[in-house]
Amino acid sequence: MKLNNANKTFVPQKDKIERKWWLIDAEGMVLGRLATEVSKILRGRHKPIYTPFFDTGDFVVIVNAEKIKITGAKASQKMYYNHSGYMGGMKETKYERMLANHPDRIIKHAVKGMLPKNRLNRKILTKLKIYAGSEHRHAAQKPEALKI
């Protein structure tokens, strides 16, 4: 008796995955809407070979992170928390201060929250490159501009 090949799970081969480079200009974009689209691209959900437990995504370069927008009163109310692991080691940073000092961390934090909470998360985040200004160091990879 021959088995039907249609019932087997497809697992992409690591060396056959084609990864593209995308360039996204974050100027004037809303943080959450940008983060959802970036997380889809990083995971590979836009590809027909998408597999939930496998990294099939593309590389993303984001420029102009300092010009990102958020809606409502979040600009004055949003806080970022970091804990050192020691008692009393909680640190709070307001959105306004984070935007002034580390605008790339705002987008990275939002995208990280939309990825799976496992080893795959850390592997996928290495494909995200964020720059505060309009210049980036990935011209050799020839990233294609992506309009969101």
Number of C-alpha atoms within 10 A of each C-alpha: 3 4 7 7 7 7 7 8 8 10 12 14 9 10 6 7 13 9 12 14 18 20 21 20 21 25 16 13 17 14 18 16 12 19 20 16 14 25 22 17 20 25 26 22 17 14 13 8 15 17 17 13 10 16 18 24 25 23 22 24 22 24 22 21 26 22 16 21 16 15 9 8 8 13 14 10 10 12 15 12 9 10 11 9 8 7 7 8 10 11 11 11 12 15 20 15 11 16 19 9 12 15 22 21 16 18 23 15 12 18 23 16 13 15 18 14 10 8 8 15 18 13 11 22 18 11 16 21 17 22 20 20 17 13 11 15 9 12 9 6 11 11 16 13 12 12 9 11
